[in-house]
Amino acid sequence: MAEQTPSKASAPSAPAAAISFKQVGEALQPVFDPEIHMSIVDLGLVYGAEIKDSEKDGASVVVRMSLTSPACPYGPMLLAMVHGAVAKIPGVRDVDVDLSFEPPWDPRVMASEEAKDQMGIF
C-alpha cells in the first residue's frame, strides 16, 4: 500500500514563524545608551512592544520606549538604532518606534538589578 501524504489543499497551513517579545528584547539588548554605556533593555528604557503578525507580509512591530531624559541629545540616534535592530529580525516587515515619557523613566524602579549595581543605585 502506498503511503499517502496530505495534499496542500487539505493540510492546515502552518503560520510563518511568529515574532516574539523575547526576540525583540534580544535584538535590542546590544543597543547601548551612549552616555551611560549600558543596554537600553537593562536600563528599562524599553516599555514594551506590540507585534502584529501577518502570514503574507511579515510582522509589524511597534516598540514603545523612553529616554533617560526628554532633553537627551542622543534621542534621535537611539530611536534609529532601535529601528534598525528590530528591522533585522527575520520576518519583520515594518517597525515603528514610539517615544513615551509616561511614566517618566526612573532607574530605581525600571532598571535591572545589574544596571542598578553598575550605576551605584542600592
N, C-alpha and C positions, 0 to 999 in steps of 0.2 A: 504494500500500500504506500503510495507516495505521500510525503509529508506536505501538509498544506500550510501555507503562510497566509495570514490575513492580508487582504488587499488594502491598499492605502485608503480607499474609499470607506471601508468598514472599520478600520482601526482608528481609535481616537487619536487626534494629532497631539503630540507632546508639545507643550508650550516651550518657547525658547527659554534658555536659562534665565531665570528671573534675577534681577539685580537686587542684592540685599543691602540692608543698612550697614551690615558688617563690612561689605565690600567698599562702600562709600567711606566708612571710617578708616579702613586700611589704606585707601587711596589718598586720604587726607593726612594720614599720620606723618609723612615726610615734609609736609608744608609747615615751615617754621616761621614764627614771628621774628622778624629781623632785629628787633630791639631787645627782646627778652631771650632769644636763642633757644626757644622751646617749641615743640609741636603745638599747633593751634588746637589739636584734639586734646592733648594733655592739659592745655591751659583752660579748656572748657569754652572756647570761643565758638565751637560748632554746637548750635542749639538743636538741630535736627535736620532730617532730610525727608522729603516726600518723593516717593518713587512711583511712577505710573508706567507699568509695563504694557507694551503693545507687541503682539506676536508679529505683526507686519513690519513695523518701522523701527523697533527697538525702544528702549526705555527713555522716559523723560524724567530728569532728576532736578528737584529744587532743593538747594542747600540753604538752610536758614542759619545765619551766623552773626556774630558781633565782632567788634574790635576792642582792643584794650581801652580805647577812649574814642569819643566821637571826633576828636581832632587828630587822630592817628595819621601821621604823614605817610605811612605805608599802606593805608587802606586800599587804594586802587590796585596796588601791586599784589596785595594779599587776595583780593577778590579775583584777580586774573589768575593767580596761582591755583586757587581753589577750583575755578572753572576748568583750567587745563588739566588738573589732576583727575577730576571726575570724568571729564570728556575722554580720558584714556581708558576707562573701564570698558572692556569688550561688551557690546550690546547697548551702550548708551548712545542715544541719538541726539538728545537735546539737554542742555544744562543751563539752569538759571541759578544765580546766587542772590538771595535776598538778605540784605543787611538790616539788622534789627538791633535797637538799643533797649528793647523791652523784653525781659528785665535787663537792667544795666549789668555789665559784666562785673563779677565780684570773685576774685581768685580764691578768697577764703571759703567760698561755697562751691564754686564751679570747677576749679582746677583739680586735677588728680592729686593723690597723696604725694607721688613722686615730684610733681611740679611744685607743690607747696613746699616740700623739703628743699628743693633747689632754690626757691625764692625766699626761703627763710621764714615761711609762714607756719606757725605751730598752733 
